[in-house]
Each structure stands twice: as C-alpha cells, then as structure tokens.
Amino acid sequence: MVNYGRTDLAAEAHRLWRKGAAETTRLSGVRAEEEILEGLPVTAVEILNTEGEHALGKPCGRYFELRLPALFPQRGAAFEQAVSALAALVRRCLPEMLPSSVLIAALGNPDVTPDALGPLCAGHILVTRHLIGDAAFRELRSVALCRTGVLGTSGVESALQVRTLCQALRPDCVLAIDALAGAEPASLCRCVQVSDAGIAPGSGVGNDREALSSRSLGIPVVALGVPTVIDAASLSQGNGLGALFVTPRYIDSAVRQYARLLGYAINAALQEHMSVSDMEMLLD
C-alpha cells in the first residue's frame, strides 16, 4: 500500500495513489468517476475488491466526495442546493427501499472543536421516534439520535453504545457522523464524504476504535464526515512532528457551518417531503 499519510477520504487516497503510480499501472480494484450535482463537483470512488482495499487503505464500498466553496452561505438558494446535493448522496448510500427507522450516531468530542462535528450536527437533526404513532406525524420516518461522546469522557466505546442501542431499538439503518482526517491542505473543511462502508472512529488520527459497519452491527451503516485536521508530518516531511495535527484557523465557524449542512441534508434525505424552510421553523 502506498504511504500517503493519514487520510479518511477515499477520493483523496485515490488521487494520491494516481500521483505516486507509474503511468502504465492500472488499479482494477477501484472505479472512480466525476459528476456535477446541483452545480457542485462530486467524486465517486467504489472499492471493489481486496486489491482496491490494499491500494487505498479503505474497505470495500462506495464513497462520495462533495466539494464546496471555501465559504458557503447558511441561508438562501446556494445553501439549499448544497443540502439537496448532499441529501441525494446520502440516499444513494441507503438501502434501495428507504429504511422506516434510523439511528443516528453523532460521534466525537464536543469539547475539542475539530472533533465536535458530530455533537454540533446533532443539534440540527429532526428526532421523530417519539412522535411515530401520532396521526399528525404519519408522514415522518422514525429517527432516533445518540451522542456517544468519546472513550476518555464516557468510559464506554462508541461502538458499544451504538450496538447496544441497535439491539434495543432495532433500527433498519445507522447513520454515523464524525470529523475526519485529510492528507491534502486543500481538502480541509472543503468537502463532505458520504460512504456506505461504515466508519472506524478515531482512525484518521491514529486512535483506532471498533468500526461501525454492516459487519459489526448487522444492518446498513452510512457514514458522513468532513476533514478537519491534517497530520503535521505530511506537511513537514517528518521533522519529529508525527504526534501533531493541524487544523484551519477558521475551524470554529467551519465546523458549525458543516454541522448545520449535514444535519439539514440528513433530514432532507430521510424526510422527503420536508423543505429547508420547514426545518428552519422546527430547528432554528
């Protein structure tokens, strides 16, 4: 496997693999293509077999990278386009028959800004499980939410919390939200990855925990994330900085922007009849 530093992004790993590979080298275990969705560029990478897994360091599955401008508005048509594009990618990763019940796992540490994407996003999720059964809400899909925290503050692995809730609630699908690590500065807080391959919390910063995946939970797992940190060693060719991670100076505002975008996109993907204005009325 080519060593391109720590990255959770399959599209980024594929770009870096292509840079390091000879022109005649073919990677038959990976399929990649570009498209424009709601005016925004999307890179789709599908890892097909063990050859692709070994080359990119990611499990088999589909990965979609939606790229966004450095600063995007939180209101208006441009925001609604971004919500629509991201919601469409989430639906691509969900089972063909949309699940009737979903558990959303908001991963990360709310006290560490670059890792607070999941907890902040949780505040923009429309939770509906307690409303199901009321005729007034019959069009809503059942959504439950858990904020797992991190092992150092809860004493309980995130995967154990999610697995226990899955056993109790029996959802059809899990959506996991977490901050990611990138390898290219241009990727930081500039894209969203959506994948049906699950997620291993903390893997991007060398703090691997038990994965949340269809294999570990027995149901489909869709993972959403934004790269918020980069390994300092990849910027400095080593120089003893391997234990440091770099984050953008505007990380506070960026994490809040992306948390709202992801939350609204998840709502739009799961509650097809709900508009952004409906969500603003209910959540903001």
Salt bridges, closest charged atoms under 4 A:
GLU35 OE2 - ARG92 NH1 2.72
GLU46 OE1 - ARG31 NH2 2.72
GLU65 OE1 - ARG15 NH1 3.19
GLU65 OE1 - ARG67 NH1 3.21
GLU157 OE2 - ARG209 NH1 3.74
GLU184 OE1 - ARG15 NH2 3.24
GLU184 OE2 - LYS19 NZ 3.72
ASP196 OD2 - ARG62 NE 2.88
GLU210 OE2 - ARG163 NH1 2.64
ASP231 OD2 - ARG6 NH1 3.19
GLU272 OE1 - ARG141 NH1 3.08
GLU280 OE2 - ARG75 NE 3.58
GLU280 OE2 - ARG260 NH2 3.33
ASP284 OD2 - ARG75 NH2 3.20
ASP284 OD2 - ARG260 NH2 2.88
